[in-house]
Amino acid sequence: MSHARSALPGNSYHIRDTTDASLKELYGALNYELRVLASIGIRTSFDIAAGLLGIEPEKTFNQKLDDLVAQGHITEADKEHVQTLVDAGSAAAHRGWRPSFNDLGVLMTALENFIYNSMVVPARKRAHEAELATVKKKVPQKKPSKPKK
């Protein structure tokens, strides 16, 4: 997440710190093989990341997913992947589901892809565009050619 943190737009540090803390706890749950807590942590980390992208926290998960698509943060195909990680976290929290380690790996990949594609890639692109604009200003312009007689 360190790359994402440095590349995020000007959101409050509190939200970014909350995201970092959530991911640290999630990875801790994975390291200690706490499968139910890890699944819930995946859902929570998604929820916090969605907030970073400007999605209202009081909305339902389905509304958040619709907003993420409408705002261009994810595609319809991505929406189904993220829906799966949300549903898995809800099942672990409310219905006693205990995911396998393989299931958690798949869910983590979905979460990491969501964070990378919706936050890191756009931020890196903006940073690169700014750097290109700076270089463009330094490049000497071609002098107009003399008209041929």
Stockholm file with secondary structure:
# STOCKHOLM 1.0

chainA/1-149         MSHARSALPGNSYHIRDTTDASLKELYGALNYELRVLASIGIRTSFDIAAGLLGIEPEKTFNQKLDDLVAQGHITEADKEHVQTLVDAGSAAAHRGWRPSFNDLGVLMTALENFIYNSMVVPARKRAHEAELATVKKKVPQKKPSKPKK
#=GR chainA/1-149 SS CHHHHHHSCSCCHHHHHHHHHHHHHHHHHHHTTCHHHHHHHHHHHHHHHHHHTTCCTTSCHHHHHHHHHHTTSSCHHHHHHHHHHHHHHHHHHHSCCCCCHHHHHHHHHHHHHHHIIIIIHHHHHHHHHHHHHHHHHHSCCCCCCCCCC
#=GC SS_cons         CHHHHHHSCSCCHHHHHHHHHHHHHHHHHHHTTCHHHHHHHHHHHHHHHHHHTTCCTTSCHHHHHHHHHHTTSSCHHHHHHHHHHHHHHHHHHHSCCCCCHHHHHHHHHHHHHHHIIIIIHHHHHHHHHHHHHHHHHHSCCCCCCCCCC
//
